C-alpha cells in the first residue's frame, strides 16, 4: 500500500536492492537463454540524459523525431533499402503486429489469412487475435526451415501476406527467404521477414564469410522487416524496429492524433507515448560502433556459438538439435527436464523450448561463462 508519509530515498533504494536481488543480471554471466543483453554504456548515458523525450508527441521534440528518421534510414541501408519507412517501436512483437496490420489494411480481403512457418514467434498469435486475421501454418523441413512448397500450396484468394523468419527464436534458423520472395512476386502477395534477432547478425556474419541466405530488401518480394536493436544491437529496452519498403503501408496504419500539444500528427504505432531516448540511443550506437564495430560483436558471438556446439557434441547424453546458423546453440537430452531443473537450481538463466535447451551467444556472454556452464552441465550429467 502507499505509505501515509513517504519513505526516504535511502529507505526506498534499500528496499529495492533487497527485492531485486532475486533478479538475474546480464553482467553476472548467468543469463544464457535471453535474446536481450546489457545495454551498451553509451546507450545508458543517453537514456539518463534524454529520458524525458516523447516521440508520441513529436511536435514537442522535433530533433528527436529527425533522429528517429535517420536511425530508420540507417537500418534501411543496412538492410539494402535506399528509402526506408517505419519507426523505432517497443520490440519485435509490436513490429510484427504492425506488419500484419499493414498487410491487412492495404488488402481488400474480407476474411484475411496470413501464411507463416510453424517456427514463427508468438507475436503473430497476438496479431491474429487483435486483428482478426486467420493464421495458416506452413510445415517445416527436417532442418527446421519453412517448407516453401507447403507455403505455396496454402496460398488462396484470402492470403494477405507471407511471413519468413530470419533467425527463429528457438534455433536461430534462417528460412529460404529468396524462394519466399519469388513466391510473393509470383502471386502478388507481400512478404514480411521477422528478423528481430537475425537483423543485427546476418549482415555482419555474411561479411565475415558465413554462408547465409539473403533475407532483406535486396529481395524484391520483401515488403517489411522486423529488426530489434535491443537484441544484438545492444540498445536499451525497449527498442524494436519496423521497416517498410513503401510508404503506403505506414499510411494504412496511421491514426490521426489531433489533440497533442506539439500539433496534429498521425500515429502508425500501437503505443501513443513512446520513449524518444530509445530511438536516440539506436542512432547513437549506429554512429558510434559503425559497421565494423558491430561486425566484431558478431564475430565473437559466432565464434562462441561454433566453439560451444563443438563442446556439446563431445558430451555423452546430450545432442545438438542442428548445426547453428546464427549465434544460437540448442541441444536436447533424454532427461531434459531433469537437466533443466538442475541447471536452474545452480542459477543459470536458460530456457527449455519445445524439447531442447537454447543458449544464445549475446554480447554479454563470454567464453568463461560458457566454460562455467559446461562444467556444471558435466557434473549434472554424471549424476544421471
Buried (B, 14 or more C-beta within 10 A) or exposed (E): EEEEEEEEEEEEEEEEEEEEEEEBEBEEBBBBBBBBBBBBEBBEEBBEEBBEBBBBBBEBBEEBBEBBBBBBBBBBBBBBBEEBBBBBBBBBBBBBBBBBBBBBBBBEBEEBBBBBBBBBBEBBEBBBEEBEBEBBBBEBBEEBBBBBEBBBEBBEEBBBBBBBBBBBBBBBBBBBBBBBBBBBBEEEBBBBBBBBBBBBBBBBBBBEEBEBBBBBBEBEBBBBBBBBBBBBBBBBBBBBBBBBBBEEBBBBBBEEBEEBEBEEBEBBBBEEEBBBBBBBBBBBBBEEBEEEBBBEBBBBBBBBBBBBBEBBEEBEBBEBBBEBBBBBBBBBBEBBEEBBEBBBEBEBBBBBBEEBBBBBBBBBBEEEBBEBBBEBBEEBBEEE
